Amino acid sequence: METDTWWGIVDRARAAVGDRADDRDSADDPLPDALVDALAALPPEQIAEFAVTHVEVKDSAYRHELWNAAYLIEGGCGDDGFMDFRDGLILLGRDVFTRAVADPDSLADLPVVARMGGDGKGWIGYEAVGYRVADAYRRVKGETDTLDAVLEDALRAMDRPDEPAGENWDPEDEEETRRRLPRLAGLFAE
């Protein structure tokens, strides 16, 4: 699936929920269901293409600098947490995602991140967009075995990163974190 088409589906889901699109903390978060609805309006082949492109987009954010920003924002961030963080970034839309991958410190501009740094309320991460893609596929086809097979074949053919790209540092090194992520450190460093 073309990247513009892929992001267009995410944008449609975001538009459907309006001002509730930017915080995953609410128990009645409407965005995941809106994404399922947007995907379920597609033929199964396109839902499967969305699933494959999702992996590619998520892999593009597999970067040390972004992981360290997630570590700071969330007060720690392991492998699973970083997968969820990247899915949450996807749900924040293309502009936020693209800026965050290029400059993780730009996350300090987001109201949800400012709240998280202040009163601790709010959340970015989401577990997991892939599950919601499967929900949409199941709604359309009544099963997910064919989606799983398409995704498995596509993943075997992909050149996926073994390690995060970019420069790494110890995110608990406050001085280095302040140097590399000054605005986020201003919100979250103790």
C-alpha positions as a printed Julia matrix, in Angstrom:
190×3 Matrix{Float64}:
   0.0     0.0    0.0
   1.29    3.45  -0.86
   2.36    5.38   2.22
   0.08    8.32   1.42
  -2.91    5.99   1.19
  -1.89    4.31   4.45
  -1.61    7.61   6.33
  -4.91    8.7    4.78
  -6.65    5.81   6.54
  -5.09    6.83   9.87
  -6.16   10.43   9.2
  -9.75    9.35   8.49
  -9.9     7.56  11.82
  -8.43   10.6   13.59
 -10.93   12.92  11.9
 -13.81   10.69  12.96
 -12.98   11.21  16.66
 -12.01   14.88  16.47
 -10.44   16.4   19.57
 -10.18   13.0   21.3
  -7.56   11.71  18.86
  -4.38   12.57  20.76
  -4.49   10.77  24.14
  -4.57    7.0   24.64
  -5.09    7.31  28.43
  -8.88    7.4   28.42
 -10.7     4.16  29.17
 -13.17    5.06  26.41
 -10.51    6.07  23.87
 -12.46    6.21  20.58
  -9.55    6.21  18.12
  -8.77    2.46  18.02
 -12.41    1.66  17.22
 -12.49    4.42  14.6
  -9.41    2.86  12.98
 -11.17   -0.53  12.9
 -14.2     1.12  11.27
 -12.05    2.87   8.65
 -10.23   -0.37   7.84
 -13.4    -2.49   7.78
 -14.7    -0.25   4.99
 -11.89   -1.62   2.78
 -11.68   -4.92   0.91
  -9.7    -7.61   2.78
  -6.74   -7.34   0.39
  -6.3    -3.67   1.27
  -6.58   -4.4    4.99
  -3.77   -6.91   4.55
  -1.74   -4.31   2.64
  -2.36   -1.88   5.52
  -0.97   -4.5    7.93
   2.23   -4.89   5.89
   2.73   -1.13   5.55
   2.12   -0.77   9.29
   5.19   -2.92   9.94
   7.26   -0.81   7.53
   6.15    2.49   9.08
   6.68    1.2   12.62
  10.16   -0.1   11.68
  11.07    3.37  10.36
  10.77    4.65  13.93
  13.05    1.96  15.38
  15.67    4.49  16.43
  17.77    4.85  19.59
  17.05    8.57  19.95
  13.29    8.01  19.83
  13.54    5.07  22.22
  15.44    7.24  24.69
  12.77    9.94  24.35
  10.13    7.28  25.1
  12.2     6.16  28.1
  12.19    9.72  29.44
   8.5    10.37  28.76
   7.3     7.07  30.18
   9.74    6.84  33.08
  11.3     3.74  31.54
  10.7     1.85  28.31
  11.59   -1.74  27.42
  11.17   -3.58  24.12
   7.4    -4.07  24.41
   6.91   -0.55  25.68
   8.78    0.87  22.7
   6.62   -1.16  20.3
   3.55    0.31  21.99
   5.07    3.8   21.96
   5.67    3.63  18.21
   2.1     2.43  17.61
   0.87    5.33  19.72
   2.98    7.73  17.65
   1.34    6.33  14.53
  -2.07    7.1   16.0
  -0.94   10.7   16.57
  -0.79   11.1   12.78
   1.77   11.49  10.05
   3.03   14.98  10.93
   3.69   14.16  14.58
   5.19   10.78  13.69
   7.49   12.21  11.02
   8.67   15.05  13.26
   9.27   12.69  16.19
  11.34   10.29  14.09
  13.45   13.18  12.75
  13.64   15.06  16.07
  12.4    13.16  19.14
  12.69   16.34  21.23
   9.79   17.74  19.16
   7.51   15.53  21.28
   7.79   18.24  23.94
   5.43   20.32  21.75
   2.54   17.88  22.19
  -0.1    18.81  24.79
  -0.37   15.17  25.91
   3.38   15.05  26.56
   3.28   18.35  28.46
   0.48   16.92  30.64
   2.47   13.74  31.21
   5.42   15.87  32.33
   3.21   17.96  34.61
   0.47   16.05  36.38
   1.39   12.69  34.88
  -1.96   12.36  33.09
  -2.09   11.25  29.52
  -0.51    8.51  27.47
   0.97    8.04  24.02
   1.56    4.3   23.75
  -0.99    1.91  22.35
  -0.98   -1.89  22.37
  -1.2    -2.61  19.47
  -2.39   -1.29  16.13
  -1.79   -4.74  14.64
  -4.53   -6.22  16.82
  -7.0    -3.63  15.59
  -6.07   -4.39  11.97
  -6.89   -8.04  12.7
 -10.22   -6.95  14.25
 -11.13   -5.11  11.05
 -10.1    -8.06   8.89
 -12.15  -10.43  11.05
 -15.16   -8.12  10.71
 -14.88   -8.24   6.92
 -13.77  -11.85   6.35
 -14.94  -13.65   9.48
 -11.42  -14.98  10.1
  -7.8   -13.84  10.33
  -5.89  -16.88   9.1
  -5.5   -15.46   5.6
  -4.32  -12.12   7.04
  -1.78  -13.94   9.2
  -0.49  -15.85   6.15
  -0.14  -12.69   4.04
   1.65  -10.88   6.86
   3.95  -13.83   7.56
   4.95  -14.06   3.89
   5.53  -10.3    3.7
   7.64  -10.28   6.87
   9.85  -13.06   5.53
  10.5   -10.98   2.41
  11.25   -7.75   4.33
  14.66   -6.52   5.34
  13.81   -5.55   8.92
  16.24   -3.93  11.35
  17.84   -6.12  14.0
  18.93   -3.13  16.06
  17.67    0.42  16.38
  19.25    2.96  14.03
  20.99    6.12  15.19
  23.18    7.03  18.12
  22.56    5.51  21.51
  23.32    6.77  25.0
  22.32    5.76  28.49
  18.94    7.44  29.0
  19.63    7.56  32.73
  22.65    9.78  32.07
  20.87   13.02  32.93
  23.59   15.3   31.53
  23.67   13.5   28.16
  19.88   13.34  28.01
  19.65   17.08  28.7
  22.14   17.7   25.91
  20.35   15.51  23.36
  16.7    16.04  24.4
  16.74   19.43  26.15
  13.03   20.26  25.92
  11.86   16.82  26.98
  14.42   16.75  29.78
  13.01   20.07  30.96
   9.6    18.41  31.27
  10.65   15.08  32.75
  14.14   15.12  34.27
  14.22   15.24  38.03
